[in-house]
Amino acid sequence: TTEPSSDSIPTVESVEDNPDGGCHIYRNGYYGSTIAVVEGILEVNIIQMTSIQMTESQAENSLVDFVVTCQGSLPTDVCTVVSDPTCQVSKSMVCDPIVVTDECLLTIRRAFEEPGTYCINITLGDDTSQALASALISVTGGEST
């Protein structure tokens, strides 16, 4: 338990059961802690979506590049969730580690197996925070809008 003392330093009293003799051990003392405030990833924006043109022999999947920016701390991983147009039913999720140096500007390439309209959620994260951007994309046989 923690109780405030008259000098504004919290004191700690700990009670432990001794399993052998059934007696209690009482400990009294002071504790201190340090709080580190981190900025975190504040904002994510999808600034461009570009369909990758391929030859017909390569056209198993439609590829789309997403250009993403962020504000705040630099991310260490990116996750992309592809869902139905209502953003309710998830169809796939891909997570990758990333290395961003001094500016948060990255291109994420994702494959779509069939034409249709999709909800895309792109999440950038680091050890202490996450930020999300969403977009609707229409994929039509190698082209997207």
Secondary structure, DSSP 8 states (H G I E B T S, - for coil): -EE--TTS--EEEEEEE-TTT--EEEEEEE----------EEEEEEEEEEEE---GGGTTSEEEEEEEEEEES--SEEEEEEE-TTS-SEEEEEEEE----SS-EEEEEEEESS-EEEEEEEEEE-SS-EEEEEEEEEEETTEE-
